[in-house]
Amino acid sequence: MSKKKLTVLLSVFLLLVFSSTAFAEVVTITFWGWISPEWVATYRDFEKQHPNTKIKESLVSQEWASTSEKFLAAMAAGNAPDASIQNSHQFSQWASQGVFYDITPLTKKDKVIAKDWFTPQWKGTFFTGKQFALPGITDTRVLYWNKNMFKQAGLNPEIPPKTWKDLEDFSEKLTKKDSSGNIIQFGFIPYWGNSWTWIYGWLNGGRFLDSTGKKVTCDDPRIVYALDWMVKFYDKYCGGAQVAAGFLQGFQGQANDPFVANKVAMQINGNWQLWFFATFPQLEYGAAPSPIPNTKTGVKTTWSCGSYYAVSANTKHPEEAWTFINWLAGPEGAKAYAKNVLEQRKKDWVRQQLPGEPVYVPDLFNNRQAMKVLQDEYLPKLPSKVQEEFKLVTDALNWTHSCTEMGLVGLTYWNEMDAATQAALYHKMTPKEALLQCKQRVQKALDETWTQVKVK
């Protein structure tokens, strides 16, 4: 074949390839997710990398707890989105109803495998052996302590409490009262921050459901012990739940946060506090795993909630929707989101005329490759102290519980556990009575839900 003919054939071939790409059908994926500027910019980045797919985003819900209800209503009406973000503590319940697309064949085709994800959240995407979602962004909870307050109380600012007994001893030294006997400074308030009774039960080795997921076990003696400890702590070191609640009500707004204002020395809270504390450079604080009880069953742990990305069972574009959520949950989506968050923070910095330079403390993606990409890019730019704390909250993803462990009636369980805790803290019921009532109510809801399971 002559060189001229070869050139002509090559030109024709390239023209055909270009034409097939340029005129390929553009598929529009409807997506219910977040619509803040950084997220919208991230969806646009996906479109740039996948020019034949468009994302039509809309707000999932103003109330995070009602996201699944909104989705189910849309499914019933036949107008559910192709893909959506789901609240992980309700996910199992809706997955059992068959409203999500089984992505198991797609994960196998694209070699999306368990070892590339943090285990607790990955496990939560399955129901009866089928996978119905990919884990998105999550969180962990650790203990933060105010080093300035430790110094003032004569405590070593570099040594946090490691046990519940330490929390008691430290709080006794950190608590201050005025001349009238009113507490004006607290050491620790167990139910303040983002701890909840779940973490205390898990720290003591308790289980809230049996291995089948069908039996509620919140009356586990280890959980009863944990709630009883909380009640006694409030009574002895906080002046009771009413006094502590009244005190906290006097601190409204982030700038008036009692931890930052040197009014509460310790708190159990989420990894997002690293962002918050970065706006107070004068604040000296440390982070450590939450203290464990002085029992043989005590264990280092934390808990995580967060988001899942799911494809609707009735979508007409499963492949495209899958490609989108796989990208969003993985390293490419993480890189795009981080870039857009930092760009947005720079705009906010200029608008608010804030001092210094904005930084990006990486969000906790459940995908291990995504986390490595973010750590390699952004961790070196953070102060060494923040780097250490970030490594702690990230490492915690290896020893965390997932809120999918609340079972098929996660939201009901969450609300009933809160009600039981409040009843015990305010002495309306004993811890054992409150947890037994919680068990009975949740068990009734759980039994009913299991009779309605559609995915076998």
Secondary structure, 3 states (H helix, E strand, C coil): CCHHHHHHHHHHHHHHHHHHHHCCCCEEEEEEECCCHHHHHHHHHHHHHCCCEEEEEEECCCCHHHHHHHHHHHHHHCCCCCEEEEEHHHHHHHHCCCCECCCHHHHHHCCCCHHHECHHHHHCCEECCEECCEECEECCEEEEEEHHHHHHCCCCCCCCCCEHHHHHHHHHHHCEECCCCCEEEEEEEEEEECCHHHHHHHHCCCCCECCCCCCECCCCHHHHHHHHHHHHHHHHHCCCHHHHHHHHHCCCCHHHCCCCCCCEEEEEEECCHHHHHCCCCCCCEEEECCCECCCCCCCCCEEECCEEEEEECCCCCHHHHHHHHHHHHCHHHHHHHHHHHHHHHHHHHHHHCCCCCCCCCCCEECEHHHHHHHHHHHHHHCCHHHHHHHHHHHHHHHCEEEHHHHHHHHHHHHHHHHHHHHHHHCCCCCHHHHHHHHHHHHHHHHHHHHHCCCCC
